[in-house]
């Protein structure tokens, strides 16, 4: 199992476990986090925007140009922003720390 630590906007840590090959979006949604994922991983929105902890960011595969274009539209984007739907978890990401931006709202969960 791959451990993932989500840090909510209020600072609360949500520790989760995932199987290799799962997307970060699926793991976050299963944990009840406000990651809407409106486009279901098609990179047509930025509703699964997360901020990866700086020391983990370099361990991720590089974002595609399409993903970077979507991140440019995300509220609260930083240089460590990624789309959770584009992060496929593997053993090298065991212990990953990801912050949920304060601008994140799951409109589907209401």
C-alpha positions, -999 to +999 in steps of 0.1 A: +000+000+000+011+036-007+006+061+020-007+095+010-011+125+034-036+151+024-034+184+043-068+202+043-071+240+040-076+242+077-044+223+084-060+190+093-040+160+080-060+131+064-039+100+061-049+075+034-037+044+017-038+036-020-029+008-043-003+012-070-019+026-102-047+045-084-050+082-093-046+107-066-080+120-075-097+087-067-079+084-034-088+120-024-124+115-034-126+082-014-113+101+016-141+127+012-119+156+002-133+185-019-117+173-051-146+175-076-130+161-107-158+174-129-143+162-161-135+127-148-098+130-155-100+143-190-080+175-182-110+197-192-112+214-158-091+222-128-115+211-101-090+185-088-062+210-083-038+202-055-005+216-042+022+190-038+046+195-009+078+209-023+100+180-013+077+156-032+071+177-063+103+167-081+095+130-076+064+133-098+065+128-136+065+162-154+031+178-161+020+177-197+014+210-216-023+204-214-022+199-176-001+231-172-028+250-193-055+237-169-034+246-138-031+282-152-069+284-148-070+270-112-077+293-083-048+296-059-023+278-083+014+277-072+045+265-088+039+231-070+003+228-083-008+197-102-041+181-112-048+151-089-063+132-119-029+132-136-009+117-107-008+079-109+005+065-076+034+041-074+058+028-047+081+058-053+054+081-040+048+062-006+044+090+020+033+117-006+021+149+010-005+170-008-022+202+002-058+209-007-061+246-017-085+268+004-103+276-029-113+239-033-151+232-031-168+200-041-201+212-056-212+176-064-210+167-027-237+192-017 
